[in-house]
Amino acid sequence: MKHWLDPVYDAPGMGEADRWAIEDQGVPSLELMEAAGHALAEATAETAVAGPIRVVCGKGNNGGDGLVAARHLVESGYEVEVLLLWPADELSPDSATNFRLLEGAEVCEGEGALSRLPGSGAIIDAVLGTGFSGQPRSPVSEAIEAINAAGCPVIACDVPSGVDGSSGEAGLAVRATRSVTFHGLKVGHLVAPGKHLCGPVTVAPIGIPHGAPEGEAAGRINESVLELLPRRGAESNKFTSGRVSIVGGSRGLTGAVCLAAEAAIRSGAGYATAAVPAGLEPIFEVKLTETMTLGCGEDPAHLGPSALEAAASHCESAAAVVIGSGLGREQAAADFLRAMVQRVQAPMVIDADGLGAIGEDLDLVASRPGPTLLTPHEGEIGKLLGFDHSEIAAHRLQYALTLARRAGAVAVLKGDDTIVTDGERVAINDLSAPGLATAGTGDVLAGICGAFLARGLDPFEAACAAVHAHTRAGRLAAARVGSADGVIAGDVVDALPLGMTPGPVGSRALE
C-alpha cells in the first residue's frame, strides 16, 4: 500500500488480521473481545443521555462485544438492559463466556424485548458485524426497525447492522449516532450509503500486535498524496510544467471550459489551451486571460466533425487533454467526441457531456491509443453502464470497479465518498466538502486531473491527488466565503494553490 493511502479493511481482510493475532501471535480471542467491548462502553458513556442503556445483541462475536460493554457500563454505575435476539444457548463460545460474566444487568429475550427500546439513554447496536452482506432477516430486521424508531442515541458496534462492511452497501440498516470499530477502518465506513449511516467513526485499538496483515481492499487517501506533485524550481519553465488542452464548449456552456482551463493553470500546469467552436472563440478570448484559444470548425455554436482535424492537430503536442466540458448534447458534438477519443494519443480526461457521447460503448475507450481517466457522477456512470441512478447509488464500489475494468481506464466516481479505481486498486476520498455541491465544480476537478497528468503523474495517482486537492480547496473556499452554501466553482479554483499544498500552510488553513 502506498504511503499516501491508509489501509482499509474488508471483512476477509479483517478476519485475516484477527486470525494472525490469535493463531500466529497467541493473543487470546477473549482479550480482543474484552478490549473491543471496553472501547464500546467508553463511547456509549460519552454519548448517552438520561435513561437506561440497552444493548441489543446478536448471537455472534459482535453480540459478545456488546455483552462486554454491558458489563463495563454496569460496573460504572449505569442501569443496563441486555436484549438477546436469540436464546443464550445459541451464543458463540466467546460471547457465551462473557454472558456468564455479566452481572447486574437485566436480560430480556424474545419478541417483547424490543418494545423496551423507547426511552433509552442510549442503544448499543451489537447485532451484526463486519462480515454481514445481503438483506437482514427476522429477527434482525425487526430489531433494526425498532432501533431506528426508538428516537435514542445509537452506538454501532463495528458497523451499523445492515451495512455491508466490505462495500458500504445497505438496505434496511441501523442509523447510528456514532460507530466504534476495531483496529482499522472498514470499506463500509467510507463508501455510501453505509458512510451516511455510521455517524462519526472511532477506531479503537484492541491489542492486535504491530505487523498484522494490512487492509488491502482499499486505501483511504491522505494528505501525503500531495507530495507526489512535482514542484517548480529555478530550472522550470512552462514547457516542463506541461500543457493541458481543454476541448469543449458550446453556446450557453462556455463557462465549463473556462473553469477547467483556469483550474488546470491553478493546479500547476505550465499553460493551458482551449479548442472551442469557432463562432464562440471571441467569448473565450474575453473570458480567459491566461489561456490560448483555437476556434475550430464551421458550426458557430458547437464542435462537430468539421472541427476534428484542427482540434486533433491542436492536441498533438499536449501533455494531457481534457474533453467534454460544455460540449453539449448535439449529435454532431457526440460524433466529434468519439472521433477525438480514437485520434488523440495523449492522456485524456473525459468528463461531463463527453461521457454522454460515449454512451454504453466502452470499447471505444478501451481501444483508444492513450491512457484515459473518466470522471462520472452517479447519473453519468449509470448511462455508461446501462443502469438507473438508484442502482448505482446502492452499489457504488461495485459499479466503479465495473466501469474501470470495462473501459480499461481509471474511473473517478464522484461524491462525498469519491472512489478512484483502475479496476484493481481502489482509493477512497472521504474528506467532506459540502461546498462542492454546486454547478461547475466537476469541470474544476477535470481541469485539476488534466494538470496532474500533464505534470507527469500516472493516471491513478493523478486522479487520487486531484480528488484530494479538489476537496481541500472546496473546504478552504467555504471557510473563505463563510459558508458552504455560498461557494461557487470559481471560489474553488482560487483556493487550489493552498488546497494542493501539503503540510502546515494548507493544513492550518483547513482548521
C-alpha positions in Angstrom: 0.0 0.0 0.0 1.3 3.5 -0.9 2.2 5.7 2.0 -0.5 8.2 0.9 -3.1 5.5 1.2 -4.2 4.4 4.7 -5.1 0.7 4.6 -8.9 0.0 4.8 -10.2 -3.5 5.5 -13.0 -5.6 4.1 -14.4 -8.5 6.0 -12.0 -11.1 4.8 -9.0 -8.8 5.4 -10.1 -8.1 9.0 -10.7 -11.8 9.6 -7.1 -12.4 8.4 -5.8 -9.8 10.9 -7.8 -11.4 13.7 -6.6 -14.9 12.9 -3.0 -13.7 12.6 -3.2 -12.2 16.1 -4.9 -15.2 17.7 -3.2 -18.1 15.9 0.3 -16.7 15.0 0.8 -14.3 17.8 -1.0 -16.1 20.6 -3.4 -13.3 21.6 -6.4 -14.9 23.3 -9.6 -14.1 21.4 -11.3 -13.2 24.7 -8.7 -10.4 25.2 -9.6 -8.9 21.8 -13.3 -9.1 22.7 -12.6 -7.5 26.1 -10.8 -4.6 24.6 -13.4 -4.1 21.9 -16.3 -4.1 24.4 -14.4 -1.7 26.8 -14.0 0.8 23.9 -17.6 0.4 23.0 -18.6 1.1 26.6 -16.5 4.2 26.8 -18.1 5.6 23.6 -21.5 4.8 25.0 -20.8 6.6 28.2 -19.8 9.7 26.3 -22.9 9.6 24.1 -25.7 8.5 26.5 -28.4 10.8 27.8 -30.7 10.2 30.7 -32.3 6.7 30.8 -31.2 3.1 30.9 -28.7 1.8 28.4 -30.0 -1.0 26.3 -27.7 -3.4 24.5 -29.2 -5.3 21.5 -27.1 -8.4 20.9 -26.8 -10.9 18.1 -25.5 -14.4 18.7 -22.1 -13.9 17.1 -19.0 -12.2 18.4 -20.5 -8.8 17.7 -23.0 -9.6 20.3 -20.1 -10.7 22.6 -18.6 -7.2 22.2 -21.9 -5.8 23.3 -22.0 -8.1 26.4 -18.6 -6.9 27.4 -19.7 -3.3 27.0 -22.8 -4.0 29.2 -20.6 -5.4 32.0 -18.3 -2.4 31.9 -21.3 0.0 31.9 -22.8 -1.8 34.9 -19.5 -1.5 36.8 -19.5 2.2 36.0 -22.9 2.6 37.6 -25.2 2.7 34.6 -28.6 1.0 34.5 -28.2 -1.6 31.7 -30.6 -4.0 30.0 -29.4 -6.6 27.6 -31.8 -7.6 24.8 -30.9 -11.0 23.2 -32.3 -11.7 19.8 -31.6 -15.4 20.2 -31.6 -17.7 23.2 -28.4 -17.5 25.3 -27.6 -21.1 24.5 -27.1 -20.1 20.8 -24.3 -17.5 21.6 -20.9 -18.0 20.1 -18.3 -19.6 22.5 -16.6 -16.2 23.4 -20.0 -14.5 23.6 -21.3 -17.2 25.9 -18.3 -16.8 28.2 -19.0 -13.1 28.5 -22.7 -13.7 29.1 -21.7 -15.8 32.1 -19.6 -13.0 33.4 -22.4 -10.5 33.2 -23.9 -9.4 36.5 -26.2 -6.6 37.4 -27.9 -6.2 34.1 -31.4 -7.2 33.3 -31.5 -9.7 30.4 -34.6 -9.9 28.1 -35.2 -12.5 25.4 -37.9 -12.9 22.9 -40.2 -10.8 20.7 -41.3 -8.5 23.5 -37.7 -7.3 24.4 -37.6 -4.8 21.5 -40.6 -2.9 22.9 -38.4 -1.7 25.7 -36.1 0.4 23.5 -38.0 3.8 23.5 -36.8 6.0 26.4 -33.3 4.5 26.4 -30.4 6.8 27.3 -28.5 5.0 24.6 -28.8 1.9 22.5 -25.8 -0.3 21.6 -26.3 -2.0 18.3 -24.3 -5.2 18.7 -26.4 -7.3 16.3 -24.5 -7.8 13.1 -20.7 -7.5 12.4 -18.4 -6.5 9.6 -19.0 -9.8 7.8 -22.7 -9.2 7.1 -23.9 -8.9 3.5 -27.3 -9.1 1.9 -30.7 -8.2 3.4 -31.4 -8.7 7.1 -33.9 -11.4 8.0 -36.1 -11.9 11.1 -35.4 -11.3 14.0 -32.7 -8.9 12.9 -34.9 -6.9 10.5 -37.4 -6.2 13.4 -34.5 -5.2 15.7 -33.2 -2.7 13.1 -36.6 -1.2 12.7 -37.1 -0.9 16.4 -33.7 0.7 17.0 -34.4 3.3 14.3 -37.8 4.0 15.7 -36.7 4.4 19.3 -35.5 8.0 18.9 -32.5 7.4 21.1 -28.7 7.8 20.6 -27.4 4.7 18.9 -23.8 3.5 19.1 -23.0 0.9 16.5 -20.5 -1.9 17.3 -18.1 -2.1 14.4 -20.6 -1.2 11.7 -24.3 -0.4 11.9 -26.3 -3.6 11.5 -27.4 -4.0 7.9 -24.4 -2.2 6.4 -22.0 -4.4 4.4 -18.6 -3.7 5.8 -16.9 -4.8 2.6 -18.7 -2.5 0.2 -20.8 0.1 2.1 -24.0 -1.4 0.6 -27.0 -1.2 2.8 -30.7 -1.9 2.5 -32.6 -2.0 5.8 -29.9 -0.8 8.3 -29.4 0.9 11.6 -28.9 4.7 11.5 -26.2 5.2 14.1 -25.4 8.3 16.1 -21.7 7.1 16.1 -19.8 3.9 15.4 -16.9 2.3 17.2 -14.8 0.0 15.0 -11.8 -2.1 15.9 -8.2 -2.0 14.7 -8.9 -0.3 11.4 -11.5 1.4 9.2 -13.7 -0.8 7.0 -14.8 0.0 3.5 -18.4 0.3 4.7 -17.4 3.2 6.9 -16.2 5.2 3.9 -18.5 4.3 1.0 -22.1 5.4 0.6 -24.8 4.6 1.6 -23.0 2.9 4.5 -20.9 6.0 5.2 -24.0 8.1 5.9 -25.4 5.6 8.4 -22.3 5.4 10.6 -22.1 8.8 12.2 -18.6 9.8 13.4 -16.4 6.7 13.5 -13.9 5.9 16.3 -11.2 3.4 15.5 -10.2 1.6 18.7 -7.1 -0.5 19.1 -7.9 -3.9 20.6 -4.4 -5.4 21.0 -3.7 -6.8 17.6 0.1 -6.6 17.5 2.1 -4.4 15.2 2.8 -6.2 11.9 -0.7 -7.6 11.4 -1.8 -8.1 7.8 -3.0 -4.7 6.4 -6.3 -4.0 4.8 -5.8 -4.3 1.1 -9.4 -3.9 -0.1 -9.0 -0.2 -0.5 -6.9 2.8 0.6 -8.1 6.0 2.2 -6.4 8.9 0.5 -4.5 11.1 3.0 -2.7 14.4 2.6 0.6 12.8 1.7 -0.8 12.2 -1.8 0.0 15.9 -2.5 3.7 15.1 -2.1 3.6 13.3 -5.4 3.2 16.6 -7.2 6.4 18.0 -8.7 7.2 21.5 -7.5 8.5 24.3 -9.7 12.1 25.2 -9.3 14.7 27.6 -10.7 15.1 25.4 -13.8 11.4 25.1 -14.5 9.6 26.7 -17.4 6.1 26.5 -18.8 7.0 23.5 -21.0 8.5 21.4 -18.2 5.3 22.0 -16.2 3.2 20.6 -19.0 0.5 21.8 -21.4 -3.2 21.0 -20.9 -5.6 21.3 -23.8 -9.2 21.7 -23.0 -11.6 20.6 -25.8 -15.3 21.6 -25.4 -17.7 24.4 -25.2 -21.0 25.2 -26.9 -23.5 28.1 -27.0 -24.7 28.6 -23.4 -21.9 26.4 -21.9 -18.8 28.5 -22.3 -18.2 28.6 -18.6 -17.4 24.9 -18.3 -14.3 25.2 -20.5 -13.2 28.4 -18.7 -13.4 26.7 -15.3 -11.5 23.6 -16.5 -8.8 25.8 -18.0 -8.4 28.0 -15.0 -8.3 25.0 -12.7 -5.5 23.4 -14.8 -3.4 26.5 -14.5 -4.0 27.0 -10.8 -3.1 23.3 -10.4 0.4 23.9 -11.7 0.1 23.2 -15.5 2.7 25.3 -17.4 -0.1 26.6 -19.6 -3.5 25.7 -21.0 -5.0 26.0 -24.4 -8.6 25.6 -25.4 -10.1 24.2 -28.7 -13.6 25.6 -28.9 -16.3 26.3 -31.6 -15.0 29.0 -34.0 -18.1 31.1 -33.6 -17.6 31.3 -29.8 -13.9 32.0 -29.8 -14.3 35.7 -29.2 -16.2 34.9 -26.0 -13.4 32.7 -24.7 -10.8 35.4 -25.7 -12.5 37.8 -23.4 -13.1 35.4 -20.5 -9.7 33.7 -20.5 -6.7 35.8 -19.9 -4.0 33.1 -19.4 -5.4 30.6 -21.9 -4.7 30.5 -25.6 -7.7 29.5 -27.7 -8.2 28.0 -31.1 -11.6 28.3 -32.9 -12.4 25.1 -34.7 -14.9 24.0 -37.3 -17.7 25.5 -39.3 -20.5 25.3 -36.8 -20.6 28.6 -34.9 -22.1 27.2 -31.8 -20.8 23.6 -31.4 -17.9 21.4 -32.1 -18.6 18.9 -34.8 -16.9 16.7 -37.4 -15.7 19.8 -39.3 -13.7 20.7 -36.2 -12.0 17.3 -35.9 -8.8 17.9 -37.9 -8.0 21.3 -36.3 -8.8 20.1 -32.8 -6.9 16.8 -33.2 -3.8 18.7 -34.5 -4.1 21.1 -31.6 -3.9 18.3 -29.2 -0.9 16.5 -30.7 1.7 18.4 -28.6 -0.4 18.4 -25.4 0.8 16.6 -22.3 -2.8 16.0 -21.4 -6.2 16.6 -22.8 -9.5 17.4 -21.0 -12.5 16.8 -23.2 -16.3 17.1 -22.8 -16.7 20.2 -20.6 -19.6 22.2 -22.0 -19.6 20.1 -25.2 -23.3 20.0 -25.5 -25.6 17.1 -26.5 -25.9 17.7 -30.2 -25.3 14.5 -32.3 -22.6 16.3 -34.2 -20.8 17.0 -30.9 -21.0 13.4 -29.9 -19.6 12.3 -33.3 -16.7 14.7 -32.8 -16.0 13.4 -29.3 -16.0 9.8 -30.4 -13.5 10.6 -33.2 -11.3 12.5 -30.9 -11.2 9.7 -28.4 -9.7 7.5 -31.0 -7.4 10.1 -32.6 -5.7 11.7 -29.6 -2.8 9.8 -28.1 -2.1 12.0 -25.1 -3.5 11.0 -21.6 -7.2 12.1 -21.7 -9.7 13.1 -19.1 -13.3 12.6 -20.3 -15.9 14.5 -18.4 -19.5 15.8 -18.5 -21.1 15.8 -21.9 -18.1 13.7 -23.2 -19.3 10.8 -21.1 -22.8 11.2 -22.5 -21.3 11.0 -26.0 -19.7 7.7 -25.2 -22.9 6.1 -24.1 -22.5 2.4 -23.4 -19.8 2.0 -26.0 -17.0 1.4 -23.5 -15.0 -0.5 -26.1 -14.4 2.9 -27.7 -12.5 4.0 -24.6 -10.8 0.6 -24.0 -9.3 0.7 -27.6 -8.0 4.3 -27.5 -4.3 4.8 -28.0 -3.5 6.5 -24.7 -4.5 6.3 -21.1 -7.9 7.5 -20.0 -9.4 9.0 -16.9 -13.3 9.0 -16.6 -14.9 11.3 -14.1 -18.7 10.5 -13.8 -21.2 11.2 -11.1 -23.8 8.6 -10.4 -26.2 9.6 -13.2 -23.4 9.6 -15.8 -21.9 6.2 -14.7 -25.5 4.8 -14.9 -25.7 5.8 -18.5 -22.3 4.4 -19.3 -23.2 1.0 -17.7 -26.9 1.0 -18.6 -28.3 1.2 -15.1 -30.6 3.5 -13.2 -29.2 6.2 -10.9 -30.7 4.4 -7.9 -29.0 1.2 -8.7 -25.6 2.9 -8.9 -26.2 4.7 -5.6 -26.9 1.4 -3.9 -23.7 -0.3 -5.2 -21.2 2.4 -5.8 -18.0 0.4 -5.3 -19.2 -2.4 -7.5 -20.0 -0.2 -10.4 -16.9 2.0 -10.2 -14.8 -1.2 -10.5 -17.0 -2.4 -13.4 -16.6 0.8 -15.3 -12.8 0.8 -14.8 -12.5 -2.8 -16.0 -14.7 -2.5 -19.0 -13.3 0.8 -20.2 -9.6 0.0 -19.4 -9.5 3.3 -17.7 -9.2 5.0 -14.3 -12.7 5.7 -13.1 -13.5 8.5 -10.6 -17.0 8.1 -9.3 -17.7 11.5 -7.7 -19.5 12.1 -4.5 -18.9 12.7 -0.8 -17.1 9.4 -0.9 -15.3 9.8 -4.2 -14.0 6.4 -5.4 -10.9 6.2 -7.6 -10.1 2.8 -9.2 -8.2 1.3 -12.1 -10.1 -1.9 -11.8 -7.6 -3.4 -9.3 -6.5 -0.7 -6.9 -9.2 1.2 -5.0 -8.8 4.6 -3.3 -11.5 6.4 -1.4 -11.5 10.1 -0.6 -13.7 10.5 2.5 -12.9 14.2 3.2 -16.2 16.0 3.1 -16.7 19.3 1.3 -20.4 20.3 1.0 -19.4 23.4 -0.8 -18.6 21.4 -3.9 -22.3 20.6 -4.4 -22.7 23.4 -6.9 -22.5 23.7 -10.7 -19.1 23.8 -12.3 -17.0 22.1 -9.6 -16.9 18.9 -11.8 -15.3 21.0 -14.5 -12.8 22.2 -11.9 -11.9 18.6 -11.0 -11.5 17.7 -14.6 -9.0 20.6 -15.1 -7.0 19.5 -12.0 -6.9 15.9 -13.3 -5.6 17.2 -16.6 -2.9 19.3 -14.9 -1.6 16.5 -12.7 -1.5 14.2 -15.8 0.4 16.9 -17.6 2.9 17.2 -14.8 3.8 13.5 -15.1 1.7 11.6 -12.6 0.3 8.2 -13.8 -3.5 8.3 -14.2 -4.3 6.5 -10.9 -2.0 8.8 -8.9 -3.2 11.9 -10.8 -6.8 11.1 -10.0 -6.2 10.5 -6.4 -4.2 13.6 -5.9 -6.7 15.7 -7.9 -9.7 14.5 -5.9 -8.0 15.2 -2.6 -6.7 18.6 -3.7 -10.2 19.5 -5.1 -11.9 18.6 -1.8 -9.4 20.5 0.3 -9.9 23.5 -2.0 -13.7 23.2 -1.5 -13.3 23.3 2.2 -11.0 26.3 2.0 -13.4 28.1 -0.3 -16.2 27.5 2.2 -14.0 28.9 5.0 -13.1 32.0 3.0 -16.7 32.9 2.0 -18.1 32.0 5.3 -20.5 29.2 4.4 -20.5 26.0 2.2 -23.8 27.3 0.8 -22.1 30.3 -0.7 -19.4 28.6 -2.6 -19.2 28.9 -6.3 -16.9 27.0 -8.6 -14.6 30.0 -9.1 -14.0 30.1 -5.4 -12.7 26.5 -5.6 -10.3 27.5 -8.4 -9.0 30.4 -6.3 -8.4 28.1 -3.3 -6.5 25.4 -5.3 -2.9 26.6 -4.6 -3.5 26.2 -0.9 -5.6 23.1 -1.4 -2.8 21.2 -3.1 -0.2 22.4 -0.6 0.6 19.6 2.0 2.0 20.4 5.5 1.5 23.4 7.7 0.3 26.0 5.2 -2.6 24.1 3.6 -3.4 22.1 6.7 -3.7 25.1 9.0 -6.0 26.8 6.5 -8.4 23.9 6.8 -8.6 24.1 10.6 
